[in-house]
Amino acid sequence: MERSLVLLKPDCVQRRLMGKIISRFEDKAIEIVAMKLMQVTPDLAKQHYAEHVEKPFYPGLEEFITGAPVVAIVAQGLDVVRVIREMLGATNGLSAAPGTIRGDFSSSRQMNLVHASDGAEAAAREIALYFSQDEICDFDSCMVSWCRADDE
């Protein structure tokens, strides 16, 4: 099983799209093993977006991500990093294909509703920023056997 951090960003929370987006993940049989509503602090934003802190667009990014609460999620499943990123669609909502989350709900590059880890290494780092190990629920979902074969 692979894990990914998913953030339902402030624009998603403010627009009350959280349930619709979480439902898409659940419909795809992606397991949610941790979730919380939280306020991203400037310090946490700097840690999360460390590679962008010195870039000219960073102050606007920090203002956006700290401007309202986010819903932080640890998602788990087979090849979940790739699957979630494909479900999200292109970063710019105006370029995202219809049927993807951003294609259906976003019309902006920055206000693109959802962040998802871009690889297993990034996922591990990002999950550790947002969740302690005791906040992650390891459990066997009874649904799994109805969504994929035993050898998958």
Secondary structure, DSSP 8 states (H G I E B T S, - for coil): -EEEEEEE-HHHHHTT-HHHHHHHHHHTT-EEEEEEEE---HHHHHHHTGGGTTSTTHHHHHHHHTSS-EEEEEEEETTHHHHHHHHH--SSTTTS-TTSHHHHH---SS--SEEE-SSHHHHHHHHHHH--GGGS-----TTGGGTS-TT-
